[in-house]
Amino acid sequence: MAVTNMVSTVPVLFFLLFTLLLISSSSSSLSHDIKVQEQDKDPFVGFNIGTDVSNMLSPTELVKFLQTQKVNHVRLYDADPELLKAFAKTKIRVIISVPNNQLLAIGSSNSTAASWIGRNVVAYYPETLITSISVGDEVLTTVPSSAPLLLPAIESLYNALVASNLHTQIKVSTPHAASIMLDTFPPSQAYFNQTWHSIMVPLLQFLSKTGSPLMMNLYPYYVYMQNKGVVPLDNCLFEPLTPSKEMVDPNTLLHYTNVLDAMVDAAYVSMKNLNVSDVVVLVTESGWPSEGDSKEPYATIDNADTYNSNLIKHIFDRTGTPMHPEMTPSVYIYELFNEDLRSPPVSEASWGLFYGNSTPVYLLHVSGSGTFLANDTTNQTYCIAMDGVDAKTLQAALDWACGPGRSNCSEIQPGESCYQPNNVKGHASFAFNSYYQKEGRASGSCDFKGVAMITTTDPSHGSCIFPGSKKVGNRTQTVVNSTQVAAGETTSRSLSRGFYVSIMILVTSSILFPFW
């Protein structure tokens, strides 16, 4: 009897054990999902990744690079399958996009939307952590003829996510240009352009219902370019201000120390004016070009470095905005790589923090922000001329580096910062290192027929800063860069950033208030 009872209970015990393991596994998975969701609630800095780049890193190399730089959030301008595969089983969270030219098909066909979700989301999630879908890019201001299709496309994609039970994990929204808002300073009197109310009202209701963010592309750079003499440069660059230079909203008496916070609060007020107060602002683009033509003298490496470094520190400080100190917006910097294949003007190719081969365009100063953007802390190597090499041999190698090797030798010309010491060895070291850094410090790029050597000692001296150096020069580099929109340019990423909002000046109690 006892044996029979014991035998009969064995299957029950196994069933109970299996059930407990299943519950434990589900609990662990649920705990992981909750942890992931909680992490996304913290403000973060991500990067836009454009692909108009020559010698672009392979998807595998890109992932390794992002992991080295501790970048965990990226936004793609499409849903590239190779990139989505490469992001699998990493901690990198990805926004994928529906290009503007696909709005017609998706906005007019539920089956096309369902197919798009199946092909670009279901096929990769959850191994690839897709967090959001950005539908179109600045549709209202760049392709207004497609505006009626915007909300139908968003809703069709959302319904397809619901059918796949992914609607709580993946949000759907659309990025807007700042120019959809009017009278944005002071922020307390901002409002959405009434031309777009028929689109914005139901869109905001959708975002509220689904817990999705209002995506905004906000560029203090353009505010400054349009309003020079009214908006101080320091306000745009997050530089420390004296109280007299702070912008004051006369209606709320809130003090604004930087332009981006004012633009974000203007978006919150604009939503409130349409009776929506539970949608958060996500800044899907913000940045500063490092190079421009004569029309944009403020597109410099120094200003780009200052803006992006201070932006990162501002977000990680979690101080929120004056109107919403409890909410710090997350920001995607435009952009990770210089897109050197983009059409003129010059600055269109100069928004990146890195060249396509992953060499830094400039060195950010983000100390205190943990290990984010490790180009601030990684070991650096340089290529210099070896000792004891005769001048004729060095001169031949120098001529090759500055000629066929296409090194940047402008800094060793008479009167420039690296002209001294005026000898072949000094000039050759700069040219060799320029080539070495340009080639991504690749194996074999520091040889020059045996007259060069790799060193970990920074060869920079005085005001002469070698490429790849962590030091900062004393002089402001006003390099060539322009972000004016060329006539006939049709891509949204060019057109949208060129839109400006007219300004007025309000004088109250001797205080000057700029409007943008």
Salt bridges, closest charged atoms under 4 A:
ASP40 OD1 - HIS73 NE2 3.40
ASP40 OD1 - ARG93 NE 2.82
ASP52 OD2 - ARG342 NH1 3.24
ASP52 OD2 - ARG493 NH2 3.91
GLU82 OE2 - LYS85 NZ 3.65
ASP137 OD1 - ARG75 NH2 3.36
GLU246 OE1 - HIS255 ND1 2.86
ASP261 OD1 - HIS314 NE2 3.05
GLU285 OE2 - ARG75 NH1 3.25
ASP305 OD2 - HIS365 ND1 3.42
GLU326 OE2 - HIS324 ND1 3.10
GLU335 OE1 - ARG493 NH1 3.92
GLU339 OE2 - ARG493 NH1 2.53
GLU348 OE1 - ARG342 NE 3.15
GLU348 OE2 - ARG497 NH2 2.70
ASP387 OD1 - LYS425 NZ 2.11
GLU411 OE1 - ARG475 NH2 3.15
GLU416 OE1 - ARG475 NH2 3.60
GLU439 OE2 - LYS438 NZ 2.92
